[in-house]
């Protein structure tokens, strides 16, 4: 489904773009969406006759994808099933059974894709039919490039490594797609996430602009191994998709460099249950982010500190990739800011990182290529590496939920510049917690407290203003004396202005800590003149004066509590700081995390045919 970014020869010469295309009639076309009777004929004409460009053909699972255009010139992707070849020893019945199995698996792929096609980050699906008697899927042609092809373009060094900040942003947006798959029914699992199946769309924004904005328009493709999740009761019982597992397991494929261990064997207990889990995608997506960070997949041989290749064999060279991934964890990632890197050259290719480091480095008098600056960056990067390593556990139950990983990547990106400064100054870093449920509870509590404070604050302001409206008063400010009834609007403004100023000042701050300090300062600055004016005022009724003073104190306290609540609920516990020993030892933070998660291994990014059951 990859776009051909270069124009064809016919286009460059100004020839008819339809010349050389194959006519593909989609017989028995079924729309992927429900249509009214008045819409159906036009929709059928739109996709029933296509012109396929076989020069763009790509293999995808048990099908091949070709770029095609309809009579209106719209580009679509035409995916046709690759029928199995007949073995000379097969009789007619055996071959027909095998063909039926392929067709049923291809239809299952279509149905899974159909459920996700309405979500952002997944190709739109147009319909199903047959081309020359072979089942075919008509879907969106995604304009863009796969991460597998883009990695060399995005790399900041010769080892093919990306800036850790860019890798984290890609990881955040990738795990956001995994979270979206849980929005449909019981959820979906892709089961073949790899750089080749992740595209960066470029139709809306070019890649360079996405890089500058720090947000990527990702799209997951190839649903040949995807599966709709089932309720826990169905998975635990004998029903559900057990028959589908038995019939189509041999047609499922996994990319060994990114697949978790449970996808690489047939000989473990509860295999069917393990293969219906979002934890499969967590492992594969984290393996993809690992490769963006380190330039190699988790179990691929990596260069040692001396520059020689790793001692472990690649996955394709061993008999059991499953045993390799179960027996030892992968090497701790070696990122772009590793010892020996040319930091000056790297920062020229990492504008966001350079911007984050420049101000702090200048204040401390550090040179752009200093080891101190490199160590500080590496210490911050270790937070990202820890998140990735936590996802690469060989046991499903130990892997975090997709939402937790997305939250951790988001926190890493949001606090990156701040943490670079903290690392340089030897202060504790703001962490990247993988606790999505805890964050949700804290946020819900903060929203609840905000609502309660807002309701009480509004009730106090309105009731006090109504109480004071029309009360006779005398205001004496030196030689200026005013006497008369108090307007209700003036009373309401006097009570509300300090709180509004405090909340606005807090909301405009760059972080919660600054928001709390700025909000309290603005609140106090506006409250003082109101209290001074109240002290210079005499009311004909003492109860009115007492009520207004009580209301002023109450609104001040409620606003302060609101600001403090926002600060307290959003303030995470601080991570360890970079010690003097760590400052002197490059990547000490990474070494500590490596001891926690384990040591080295290697692998291959080759795609192998393995059993992929449900």
RODO-2510 file (C-alpha; in nm, 4 decimals, decimal comma):
residues 614
     n   res          X          Y          Z
     1     x     0,0000     0,0000     0,0000
     2     x     0,3067     0,2161    -0,0306
     3     x     0,2996     0,5121    -0,2613
     4     x     0,5336     0,5421    -0,5569
     5     x     0,6689     0,8890    -0,4909
     6     x     0,8420     0,9238    -0,8263
     7     x     0,6278     0,9978    -1,1361
     8     x     0,5985     0,7238    -1,3934
     9     x     0,7687     0,7572    -1,7294
    10     x     0,4322     0,8150    -1,8991
    11     x     0,3509     1,0992    -1,6597
    12     x     0,6909     1,2650    -1,7007
    13     x     0,6517     1,2582    -2,0795
    14     x     0,2982     1,3945    -2,0648
    15     x     0,1478     1,0705    -2,2034
    16     x    -0,1915     0,9251    -2,1196
    17     x    -0,1571     0,7962    -1,7601
    18     x    -0,3916     0,5053    -1,8415
    19     x    -0,1504     0,3587    -2,0962
    20     x     0,0072     0,0344    -1,9723
    21     x    -0,2476    -0,0224    -1,6972
    22     x    -0,4340    -0,3519    -1,6582
    23     x    -0,8127    -0,3451    -1,6627
    24     x    -0,9443    -0,5075    -1,3445
    25     x    -1,3195    -0,5674    -1,3291
    26     x    -1,4348    -0,6199    -0,9698
    27     x    -1,7208    -0,8672    -1,0029
    28     x    -1,9817    -0,9075    -0,7289
    29     x    -1,8621    -0,5904    -0,5572
    30     x    -1,9827    -0,5561    -0,1958
    31     x    -1,9548    -0,2085    -0,0381
    32     x    -1,7758    -0,2033     0,2975
    33     x    -2,0262     0,0492     0,4351
    34     x    -2,4043     0,0528     0,4458
    35     x    -2,5498     0,2675     0,1657
    36     x    -2,8939     0,3872     0,0701
    37     x    -3,0555     0,2696    -0,2523
    38     x    -2,9941     0,6082    -0,4135
    39     x    -2,6203     0,6011    -0,3248
    40     x    -2,5456     0,2417    -0,4198
    41     x    -2,5346     0,2695    -0,8040
    42     x    -2,2803     0,5535    -0,8059
    43     x    -2,0664     0,3749    -0,5457
    44     x    -2,0723     0,0530    -0,7488
    45     x    -1,9650     0,2363    -1,0656
    46     x    -1,6846     0,4013    -0,8710
    47     x    -1,5147     0,0768    -0,7716
    48     x    -1,6398    -0,1956    -1,0075
    49     x    -1,3928    -0,1096    -1,2841
    50     x    -1,0314    -0,0280    -1,1981
    51     x    -0,7071     0,0192    -1,3901
    52     x    -0,4187    -0,1489    -1,2076
    53     x    -0,0528    -0,0510    -1,2357
    54     x     0,1323    -0,3809    -1,1963
    55     x     0,4673    -0,2007    -1,1607
    56     x     0,3578    -0,0979    -0,8092
    57     x     0,2738    -0,4515    -0,6960
    58     x     0,3829    -0,5430    -0,3427
    59     x     0,3424    -0,8670    -0,1467
    60     x     0,1315    -0,8423     0,1691
    61     x     0,0658    -1,1611     0,3666
    62     x    -0,1330    -1,4026     0,1485
    63     x    -0,2166    -1,1274    -0,1001
    64     x    -0,0503    -0,8823    -0,3344
    65     x    -0,1300    -0,5106    -0,3309
    66     x    -0,1383    -0,3020    -0,6478
    67     x    -0,2047     0,0656    -0,6993
    68     x    -0,5077     0,1231    -0,9212
    69     x    -0,7215     0,4114    -1,0406
    70     x    -1,0889     0,4239    -1,1249
    71     x    -1,2548     0,5986    -1,4185
    72     x    -1,2614     0,9244    -1,2182
    73     x    -0,8847     0,9076    -1,1604
    74     x    -0,9086     0,8262    -0,7887
    75     x    -0,6207     0,6152    -0,6573
    76     x    -0,7083     0,3004    -0,4627
    77     x    -0,5260    -0,0099    -0,3471
    78     x    -0,6355    -0,3405    -0,4969
    79     x    -0,5337    -0,6404    -0,2863
    80     x    -0,5819    -0,9802    -0,4505
    81     x    -0,5490    -1,3185    -0,2860
    82     x    -0,2507    -1,5280    -0,3948
    83     x    -0,4003    -1,8703    -0,4545
    84     x    -0,1899    -2,1715    -0,3505
    85     x    -0,0172    -2,3661    -0,6255
    86     x    -0,1250    -2,7243    -0,6726
    87     x     0,1151    -2,9884    -0,5491
    88     x     0,1675    -3,2767    -0,7874
    89     x     0,0670    -3,5198    -0,5125
    90     x    -0,2585    -3,3385    -0,4252
    91     x    -0,5836    -3,4678    -0,5601
    92     x    -0,8671    -3,2366    -0,6605
    93     x    -1,0392    -3,2538    -0,3223
    94     x    -0,7226    -3,1688    -0,1265
    95     x    -0,6386    -2,8765    -0,3507
    96     x    -0,9932    -2,7402    -0,3386
    97     x    -0,9868    -2,7637     0,0420
    98     x    -0,6612    -2,5681     0,0514
    99     x    -0,7997    -2,2997    -0,1809
   100     x    -1,1116    -2,2720     0,0371
   101     x    -0,8896    -2,2265     0,3415
   102     x    -0,6990    -1,9427     0,1750
   103     x    -1,0203    -1,7733     0,0676
   104     x    -1,1717    -1,7975     0,4153
   105     x    -0,8570    -1,6526     0,5752
   106     x    -0,8562    -1,3678     0,3227
   107     x    -1,2204    -1,2928     0,4032
   108     x    -1,1371    -1,2887     0,7744
   109     x    -0,8684    -1,0293     0,7023
   110     x    -1,1281    -0,8182     0,5206
   111     x    -1,3759    -0,8371     0,8090
   112     x    -1,1129    -0,7341     1,0657
   113     x    -1,0010    -0,4448     0,8492
   114     x    -1,3628    -0,3459     0,7938
   115     x    -1,4209    -0,2977     1,1664
   116     x    -1,1193    -0,0650     1,1962
   117     x    -1,1430     0,1285     0,8717
   118     x    -1,3476     0,4107     1,0229
   119     x    -1,0751     0,4973     1,2738
   120     x    -0,7967     0,7472     1,2148
   121     x    -0,4685     0,5686     1,1540
   122     x    -0,6127     0,2814     0,9492
   123     x    -0,6691     0,2667     0,5703
   124     x    -1,0258     0,3236     0,4576
   125     x    -1,1911     0,0129     0,3200
   126     x    -1,4160     0,0433     0,0131
   127     x    -1,5365    -0,3083    -0,0541
   128     x    -1,4942    -0,6729    -0,1524
   129     x    -1,5277    -0,8565    -0,4808
   130     x    -1,3500    -1,0826    -0,7268
   131     x    -1,1044    -1,0028    -1,0049
   132     x    -1,0686    -1,2801    -1,2628
   133     x    -1,2335    -1,5191    -1,0195
   134     x    -0,9882    -1,4380    -0,7389
   135     x    -1,1084    -1,2655    -0,4156
   136     x    -1,0017    -0,9002    -0,3970
   137     x    -1,0195    -0,6158    -0,1461
   138     x    -1,0519    -0,2526    -0,2584
   139     x    -0,9177    -0,0014    -0,0079
   140     x    -0,7464     0,3333     0,0284
   141     x    -0,4087     0,3810    -0,1355
   142     x    -0,2046     0,5356     0,1443
   143     x     0,0261     0,8098     0,0228
   144     x     0,3449     0,7879     0,2221
   145     x     0,6386     0,5668     0,3148
   146     x     0,6887     0,2797     0,5565
   147     x     0,9122     0,3231     0,8602
   148     x     1,1333     0,0517     0,7129
   149     x     1,2165     0,2838     0,4220
   150     x     1,2124     0,6088     0,6172
   151     x     1,4487     0,4967     0,8926
   152     x     1,7625     0,5714     0,6917
   153     x     1,6271     0,9148     0,5999
   154     x     1,5410     0,9982     0,9619
   155     x     1,8663     0,8595     1,1037
   156     x     2,1062     1,1023     1,2703
   157     x     2,4175     0,8842     1,2452
   158     x     2,5761     0,6205     1,0228
   159     x     2,4456     0,3402     1,2469
   160     x     2,0898     0,4195     1,1357
   161     x     1,9790     0,5454     1,4783
   162     x     1,7147     0,8142     1,5163
   163     x     1,7182     1,0941     1,7672
   164     x     1,5719     0,9427     2,0871
   165     x     1,3213     1,2288     2,0991
   166     x     1,1983     1,1544     1,7447
   167     x     1,1857     0,7806     1,8228
   168     x     0,9783     0,8560     2,1329
   169     x     0,7352     1,0706     1,9327
   170     x     0,6943     0,7951     1,6749
   171     x     0,6466     0,5430     1,9558
   172     x     0,3871     0,7648     2,1249
   173     x     0,1855     0,7941     1,8021
   174     x     0,2236     0,4206     1,7298
   175     x     0,0950     0,3180     2,0721
   176     x    -0,1880     0,5652     2,0287
   177     x    -0,2979     0,3513     1,7310
   178     x    -0,2882     0,0420     1,9526
   179     x    -0,5129     0,2209     2,2008
   180     x    -0,7609     0,3060     1,9252
   181     x    -0,7952    -0,0611     1,8304
   182     x    -0,9536    -0,1166     2,1718
   183     x    -1,2363     0,1245     2,0864
   184     x    -1,4143    -0,1233     1,8570
   185     x    -1,6056    -0,4115     2,0113
   186     x    -1,3850    -0,6111     2,2474
   187     x    -1,0788    -0,4721     2,0712
   188     x    -0,8389    -0,5913     1,8018
   189     x    -0,4840    -0,7180     1,7875
   190     x    -0,2752    -0,6657     1,4709
   191     x    -0,0157    -0,9390     1,5455
   192     x     0,2336    -0,8362     1,2783
   193     x     0,3494    -0,4877     1,3711
   194     x     0,6850    -0,4089     1,2158
   195     x     0,8480    -0,1110     1,0390
   196     x     0,7258    -0,2554     0,7076
   197     x     0,3632    -0,2418     0,8247
   198     x     0,3711     0,1112     0,9676
   199     x     0,3352     0,3973     0,7225
   200     x     0,3833     0,7690     0,7686
   201     x     0,1172     0,9429     0,5615
   202     x     0,2410     1,2406     0,3620
   203     x    -0,0754     1,3389     0,1720
   204     x    -0,1788     1,6050     0,4257
   205     x     0,1585     1,7141     0,5645
   206     x     0,5047     1,6422     0,4202
   207     x     0,7435     1,4459     0,6384
   208     x     0,9651     1,7457     0,7130
   209     x     0,6702     1,9382     0,8528
   210     x     0,5638     1,6444     1,0671
   211     x     0,9171     1,6278     1,2027
   212     x     0,9107     1,9986     1,2828
   213     x     0,5720     1,9736     1,4564
   214     x     0,6768     1,6655     1,6548
   215     x     0,3644     1,4683     1,5600
   216     x     0,3362     1,1945     1,2963
   217     x     0,0419     1,0825     1,0840
   218     x     0,0912     0,7071     1,1186
   219     x    -0,1139     0,4359     0,9522
   220     x    -0,1128     0,0612     1,0250
   221     x    -0,1407    -0,1604     0,7173
   222     x    -0,1645    -0,5327     0,6315
   223     x    -0,4321    -0,6964     0,8446
   224     x    -0,3557    -1,0483     0,7260
   225     x    -0,2730    -1,1566     1,0809
   226     x    -0,5188    -0,9355     1,2714
   227     x    -0,7876    -1,0724     1,4954
   228     x    -1,0936    -0,9362     1,6737
   229     x    -1,0698    -1,0021     2,0463
   230     x    -1,3388    -1,1988     2,2246
   231     x    -1,4975    -1,1687     2,5692
   232     x    -1,2988    -1,3452     2,8399
   233     x    -1,5738    -1,6056     2,8785
   234     x    -1,5465    -1,7036     2,5116
   235     x    -1,1679    -1,7269     2,5250
   236     x    -1,1735    -1,9425     2,8366
   237     x    -1,4348    -2,1789     2,6943
   238     x    -1,4211    -2,4126     2,4029
   239     x    -1,6189    -2,1904     2,1688
   240     x    -1,5147    -1,8742     1,9901
   241     x    -1,2536    -1,8923     1,7203
   242     x    -1,0989    -2,2284     1,8045
   243     x    -1,1978    -2,3709     1,4673
   244     x    -1,0524    -2,0665     1,2918
   245     x    -0,7240    -2,1275     1,4726
   246     x    -0,7060    -2,4836     1,3571
   247     x    -0,7979    -2,4085     0,9955
   248     x    -0,5848    -2,1013     0,9256
   249     x    -0,2842    -2,1232     1,1588
   250     x    -0,0472    -2,2257     0,8802
   251     x    -0,1429    -1,9179     0,6750
   252     x    -0,0494    -1,6701     0,9476
   253     x     0,2924    -1,5045     0,9326
   254     x     0,5084    -1,3305     1,1895
   255     x     0,8145    -1,1132     1,1443
   256     x     1,0574    -1,2891     1,3734
   257     x     1,2671    -0,9836     1,4676
   258     x     0,9631    -0,8102     1,6193
   259     x     0,7269    -1,0934     1,7200
   260     x     0,7009    -1,1955     2,0880
   261     x     0,8013    -1,5507     2,1884
   262     x     0,4428    -1,6776     2,2041
   263     x     0,4086    -1,6138     1,8314
   264     x     0,7124    -1,8271     1,7492
   265     x     0,6177    -2,1661     1,8906
   266     x     0,3375    -2,4242     1,8963
   267     x     0,4458    -2,6078     2,2113
   268     x     0,3409    -2,4008     2,5130
   269     x     0,0423    -2,4257     2,7439
   270     x    -0,2580    -2,1981     2,6793
   271     x    -0,1184    -2,0936     2,3428
   272     x    -0,4601    -1,9960     2,2075
   273     x    -0,5237    -1,7612     2,4999
   274     x    -0,1763    -1,6052     2,4682
   275     x    -0,2340    -1,5339     2,1011
   276     x    -0,5512    -1,3371     2,1662
   277     x    -0,3880    -1,0557     2,3600
   278     x    -0,2933    -0,6903     2,2986
   279     x     0,0375    -0,7766     2,4698
   280     x     0,1490    -0,9229     2,1347
   281     x     0,1286    -0,5789     1,9747
   282     x     0,2969    -0,4150     2,2754
   283     x     0,6020    -0,6370     2,2271
   284     x     0,6167    -0,5891     1,8498
   285     x     0,5613    -0,2124     1,8656
   286     x     0,8297    -0,1773     2,1333
   287     x     1,0671    -0,3837     1,9170
   288     x     1,0032    -0,1365     1,6362
   289     x     1,0810     0,1605     1,8623
   290     x     1,3926    -0,0246     1,9843
   291     x     1,5141    -0,0485     1,6257
   292     x     1,4526     0,3233     1,5723
   293     x     1,6595     0,3979     1,8828
   294     x     1,9440     0,1508     1,8368
   295     x     1,9554     0,1051     1,4589
   296     x     1,8994    -0,2708     1,4972
   297     x     1,6123    -0,4907     1,6114
   298     x     1,6229    -0,6134     1,9747
   299     x     1,7812    -0,9515     1,9017
   300     x     2,0057    -0,8474     1,6159
   301     x     2,3815    -0,8537     1,6665
   302     x     2,4962    -0,5046     1,7663
   303     x     2,8410    -0,3448     1,7597
   304     x     3,0351    -0,3683     2,0824
   305     x     3,2224    -0,0773     2,2372
   306     x     3,5334    -0,1743     2,0448
   307     x     3,3479    -0,1617     1,7152
   308     x     3,3468    -0,5374     1,6490
   309     x     3,0215    -0,7181     1,5864
   310     x     2,8284    -0,8832     1,8645
   311     x     2,9078    -1,2398     1,9633
   312     x     2,5548    -1,3824     1,9455
   313     x     2,4136    -1,5392     1,6339
   314     x     2,1331    -1,3698     1,4486
   315     x     1,7848    -1,5135     1,4815
   316     x     1,7827    -1,6478     1,1278
   317     x     2,0961    -1,8517     1,2043
   318     x     1,9558    -2,0426     1,5021
   319     x     1,7098    -2,3302     1,5207
   320     x     1,4667    -2,1733     1,7702
   321     x     1,3948    -1,7996     1,7761
   322     x     1,1458    -1,8810     2,0520
   323     x     1,4178    -2,0210     2,2788
   324     x     1,6434    -1,7241     2,2060
   325     x     1,3778    -1,4759     2,3131
   326     x     1,2779    -1,6785     2,6178
   327     x     1,6268    -1,7583     2,7478
   328     x     1,7753    -1,4081     2,7571
   329     x     1,6551    -1,0490     2,7349
   330     x     1,7853    -0,8275     2,4543
   331     x     2,0779    -0,5927     2,4918
   332     x     2,0025    -0,2634     2,6571
   333     x     1,9660    -0,0147     2,3663
   334     x     2,2685     0,1883     2,2593
   335     x     2,1307     0,5219     2,1471
   336     x     2,2700     0,7999     1,9349
   337     x     2,4109     0,9826     2,2387
   338     x     2,6352     0,6889     2,3357
   339     x     3,0009     0,7375     2,4318
   340     x     3,2188     0,8146     2,1315
   341     x     2,9460     0,9895     1,9347
   342     x     3,0171     1,3142     1,7517
   343     x     2,7758     1,5265     1,9528
   344     x     2,8324     1,8403     1,7450
   345     x     2,7268     1,6621     1,4264
   346     x     2,4361     1,4916     1,6001
   347     x     2,2910     1,8166     1,7342
   348     x     2,2954     1,9611     1,3839
   349     x     2,0556     1,6802     1,2874
   350     x     1,8534     1,7076     1,6099
   351     x     1,7187     2,0643     1,6136
   352     x     1,4717     2,0032     1,8978
   353     x     1,7370     1,8372     2,1135
   354     x     1,9869     2,1121     2,0312
   355     x     1,7319     2,3754     2,1296
   356     x     1,6597     2,1964     2,4573
   357     x     2,0293     2,1683     2,5424
   358     x     2,1624     2,5004     2,4132
   359     x     2,0255     2,7351     2,6800
   360     x     2,1225     2,5165     2,9742
   361     x     2,4648     2,4362     2,8285
   362     x     2,5397     2,8047     2,7734
   363     x     2,4397     2,8920     3,1290
   364     x     2,6787     2,6263     3,2613
   365     x     2,9535     2,7242     3,0173
   366     x     2,9573     2,3857     2,8419
   367     x     3,0842     2,3357     2,4898
   368     x     2,8453     2,1739     2,2368
   369     x     3,0692     1,8667     2,2152
   370     x     3,1424     1,8316     2,5869
   371     x     3,1190     1,4927     2,7548
   372     x     2,9117     1,6508     3,0306
   373     x     2,6410     1,7494     2,7834
   374     x     2,6509     1,4095     2,6132
   375     x     2,6216     1,2309     2,9489
   376     x     2,3283     1,4502     3,0478
   377     x     2,1460     1,3663     2,7240
   378     x     2,2230     0,9950     2,7633
   379     x     2,0893     0,9996     3,1196
   380     x     1,7594     1,1471     2,9979
   381     x     1,7461     0,8985     2,7064
   382     x     1,7695     0,6113     2,9557
   383     x     1,4132     0,6872     3,0640
   384     x     1,2926     0,6059     2,7138
   385     x     1,5058     0,2923     2,6987
   386     x     1,3582     0,1682     3,0288
   387     x     1,0050     0,2020     2,8913
   388     x     1,0959     0,0029     2,5789
   389     x     1,2721    -0,2694     2,7768
   390     x     0,9721    -0,3103     3,0058
   391     x     0,7623    -0,3938     2,6975
   392     x     1,0061    -0,6643     2,5830
   393     x     0,9385    -0,9038     2,8662
   394     x     0,9152    -1,2631     2,7474
   395     x     0,6066    -1,3093     2,9658
   396     x     0,2827    -1,1405     2,8606
   397     x     0,1663    -1,0659     3,2128
   398     x     0,4749    -0,8516     3,2740
   399     x     0,4185    -0,6232     2,9748
   400     x     0,2394    -0,2924     3,0339
   401     x    -0,0895    -0,1987     2,8702
   402     x    -0,0743     0,0042     2,5446
   403     x    -0,2314     0,3068     2,7163
   404     x     0,0357     0,2980     2,9869
   405     x     0,3163     0,2907     2,7302
   406     x     0,1571     0,5734     2,5303
   407     x     0,1355     0,7786     2,8522
   408     x     0,5021     0,7110     2,9321
   409     x     0,6174     0,8110     2,5823
   410     x     0,4037     1,1260     2,6023
   411     x     0,5575     1,2171     2,9381
   412     x     0,9085     1,1621     2,7988
   413     x     0,8379     1,3952     2,5056
   414     x     0,6598     1,6579     2,7152
   415     x     0,9334     1,6786     2,9809
   416     x     1,2347     1,6262     2,7545
   417     x     1,3646     1,9846     2,7478
   418     x     1,2979     2,0282     3,1184
   419     x     1,4761     1,7023     3,2009
   420     x     1,7835     1,7938     2,9965
   421     x     1,8239     2,0993     3,2184
   422     x     1,7615     1,8920     3,5313
   423     x     2,0167     1,6344     3,4214
   424     x     2,2817     1,9002     3,3565
   425     x     2,2212     2,0545     3,6994
   426     x     2,2222     1,7173     3,8746
   427     x     1,8562     1,7520     3,9779
   428     x     1,6040     1,4639     3,9863
   429     x     1,4327     1,4051     3,6526
   430     x     1,0588     1,4214     3,6029
   431     x     0,9795     1,0514     3,5407
   432     x     0,7809     0,8749     3,2707
   433     x     0,5466     0,6544     3,4748
   434     x     0,3725     0,3640     3,3009
   435     x     0,0606     0,3805     3,5126
   436     x    -0,2272     0,4757     3,2846
   437     x    -0,4929     0,3725     3,5382
   438     x    -0,3271     0,5772     3,8111
   439     x    -0,3042     0,8778     3,5841
   440     x    -0,6702     0,8383     3,4901
   441     x    -0,7735     0,8204     3,8570
   442     x    -0,5641     1,1258     3,9439
   443     x    -0,7062     1,3213     3,6520
   444     x    -1,0628     1,2205     3,7402
   445     x    -1,0039     1,3274     4,1005
   446     x    -0,8614     1,6592     3,9824
   447     x    -1,1621     1,7196     3,7582
   448     x    -1,3991     1,6321     4,0423
   449     x    -1,2230     1,8667     4,2835
   450     x    -1,2270     2,1417     4,0202
   451     x    -1,6008     2,1018     3,9648
   452     x    -1,6753     2,1093     4,3382
   453     x    -1,4554     2,4165     4,3930
   454     x    -1,6110     2,5905     4,0948
   455     x    -1,9665     2,5261     4,2112
   456     x    -1,8975     2,6410     4,5700
   457     x    -1,7002     2,9455     4,4488
   458     x    -1,9847     3,0492     4,2160
   459     x    -2,2448     3,0021     4,4922
   460     x    -2,0420     3,2199     4,7320
   461     x    -1,9926     3,4986     4,4761
   462     x    -2,3567     3,5059     4,3653
   463     x    -2,5084     3,4839     4,7141
   464     x    -2,2742     3,7486     4,8621
   465     x    -2,3357     3,9836     4,5680
   466     x    -2,7129     3,9459     4,6084
   467     x    -2,6836     4,0064     4,9837
   468     x    -2,4852     4,3272     4,9343
   469     x    -2,6853     4,4665     4,6417
   470     x    -2,8481     4,7970     4,7374
   471     x    -2,6831     4,8191     5,0810
   472     x    -2,5931     5,1778     5,1720
   473     x    -2,2195     5,2344     5,2072
   474     x    -1,9627     5,5092     5,2479
   475     x    -1,6205     5,4697     5,0833
   476     x    -1,3450     5,7010     5,2135
   477     x    -1,0104     5,7038     5,0290
   478     x    -0,8279     6,0059     5,1707
   479     x    -0,9975     6,3181     5,0404
   480     x    -1,2267     6,1095     4,8147
   481     x    -1,5565     6,0195     4,9755
   482     x    -1,8465     5,8402     4,8058
   483     x    -2,1772     5,7451     4,9609
   484     x    -2,4762     5,5560     4,8209
   485     x    -2,6235     5,2102     4,7495
   486     x    -2,3756     4,9376     4,6455
   487     x    -2,4380     4,8158     4,2856
   488     x    -2,4629     4,4361     4,2646
   489     x    -2,2293     4,4185     3,9642
   490     x    -1,9548     4,5976     4,1608
   491     x    -1,9895     4,3546     4,4500
   492     x    -1,9754     4,0551     4,2111
   493     x    -1,6662     4,1892     4,0304
   494     x    -1,4867     4,2616     4,3570
   495     x    -1,5470     3,9055     4,4734
   496     x    -1,4797     3,7299     4,1414
   497     x    -1,1864     3,9261     3,9940
   498     x    -0,9074     3,7891     4,2207
   499     x    -1,0107     3,4271     4,1632
   500     x    -1,0479     3,4698     3,7871
   501     x    -0,7062     3,6400     3,7666
   502     x    -0,5459     3,3574     3,9646
   503     x    -0,6944     3,0802     3,7516
   504     x    -0,6052     3,2548     3,4232
   505     x    -0,2458     3,3200     3,5358
   506     x    -0,2106     2,9572     3,6403
   507     x    -0,3516     2,8270     3,3129
   508     x    -0,1090     3,0373     3,1053
   509     x     0,2007     2,9010     3,2823
   510     x     0,4279     2,6532     3,1059
   511     x     0,3952     2,3847     3,3758
   512     x     0,1972     2,3030     3,6900
   513     x     0,4629     2,4235     3,9326
   514     x     0,4892     2,7620     3,7644
   515     x     0,1106     2,7661     3,7282
   516     x     0,0618     2,7291     4,1023
   517     x     0,3142     3,0029     4,1860
   518     x     0,1912     3,2454     3,9212
   519     x    -0,1734     3,1775     4,0069
   520     x    -0,1247     3,2435     4,3779
   521     x     0,0734     3,5593     4,3016
   522     x    -0,2002     3,6938     4,0714
   523     x    -0,4711     3,5947     4,3198
   524     x    -0,2973     3,7764     4,6053
   525     x    -0,2138     4,0803     4,3934
   526     x    -0,5817     4,1297     4,3042
   527     x    -0,7111     4,0391     4,6506
   528     x    -0,5067     4,3048     4,8341
   529     x    -0,6695     4,6106     4,6653
   530     x    -1,0152     4,4634     4,7277
   531     x    -0,9363     4,4122     5,0969
   532     x    -0,7974     4,7669     5,1211
   533     x    -1,1157     4,9038     4,9641
   534     x    -1,3255     4,6944     5,2040
   535     x    -1,1300     4,8313     5,5013
   536     x    -1,2078     5,1876     5,3881
   537     x    -1,5813     5,1204     5,3544
   538     x    -1,8502     5,1611     5,6176
   539     x    -2,1883     4,9898     5,5660
   540     x    -2,5091     5,0972     5,7330
   541     x    -2,5623     4,7319     5,8196
   542     x    -2,2770     4,5527     5,9973
   543     x    -2,3996     4,2118     5,8743
   544     x    -2,3363     4,3126     5,5120
   545     x    -1,9760     4,4024     5,5888
   546     x    -1,9184     4,0757     5,7758
   547     x    -2,0730     3,8768     5,4921
   548     x    -1,8574     4,0387     5,2243
   549     x    -1,5369     3,9857     5,4227
   550     x    -1,6283     3,6188     5,4794
   551     x    -1,7019     3,5829     5,1075
   552     x    -1,3664     3,7387     5,0157
   553     x    -1,1833     3,4965     5,2440
   554     x    -1,3854     3,2006     5,1101
   555     x    -1,3239     3,2845     4,7411
   556     x    -0,9514     3,3321     4,8109
   557     x    -0,9301     2,9978     4,9912
   558     x    -1,1279     2,8143     4,7208
   559     x    -0,9127     2,9563     4,4404
   560     x    -0,5927     2,8718     4,6278
   561     x    -0,7213     2,5185     4,6879
   562     x    -0,8070     2,4829     4,3192
   563     x    -0,4557     2,5884     4,2133
   564     x    -0,2959     2,3633     4,4745
   565     x    -0,5124     2,0684     4,3652
   566     x    -0,4061     2,1018     4,0023
   567     x    -0,0431     2,1170     4,1093
   568     x    -0,0660     1,8262     4,3540
   569     x    -0,2522     1,5868     4,1231
   570     x    -0,0225     1,6523     3,8266
   571     x     0,3041     1,6485     4,0214
   572     x     0,4717     1,3068     3,9824
   573     x     0,7338     1,1665     4,2118
   574     x     1,0782     1,2669     4,0924
   575     x     1,3128     1,0130     3,9370
   576     x     1,6677     0,9632     4,0655
   577     x     1,9113     1,2415     3,9924
   578     x     2,2390     1,2049     3,8060
   579     x     2,5034     1,1640     4,0747
   580     x     2,8629     1,2802     4,0547
   581     x     2,9716     0,9255     3,9815
   582     x     2,7183     0,9041     3,7030
   583     x     2,8320     1,2397     3,5679
   584     x     3,1817     1,1012     3,5367
   585     x     3,0679     0,7702     3,3861
   586     x     2,8908     0,7932     3,0484
   587     x     2,5521     0,6229     3,0322
   588     x     2,5546     0,5328     3,4006
   589     x     2,1776     0,5706     3,4059
   590     x     2,1504     0,3233     3,1203
   591     x     2,3850     0,0808     3,2918
   592     x     2,1713     0,0850     3,6048
   593     x     1,8595     0,0155     3,4023
   594     x     2,0415    -0,2579     3,2089
   595     x     2,1182    -0,4361     3,5359
   596     x     1,7484    -0,4180     3,6210
   597     x     1,6265    -0,5563     3,2900
   598     x     1,9093    -0,7923     3,1853
   599     x     2,1804    -0,8357     2,9281
   600     x     2,2592    -0,8947     2,5582
   601     x     2,1277    -1,0973     2,2601
   602     x     2,0796    -1,0589     1,8782
   603     x     1,8291    -1,1196     1,5941
   604     x     1,7169    -1,0849     1,2377
   605     x     1,4558    -0,8705     1,0716
   606     x     1,3746    -1,1425     0,8220
   607     x     1,0098    -1,2395     0,7836
   608     x     0,9551    -1,6109     0,8420
   609     x     0,6491    -1,8247     0,8066
   610     x     0,5352    -1,9305     1,1528
   611     x     0,2191    -2,0491     1,3130
   612     x    -0,0004    -1,7531     1,4150
   613     x    -0,2982    -1,8915     1,5934
   614     x    -0,5764    -1,7002     1,7582
***
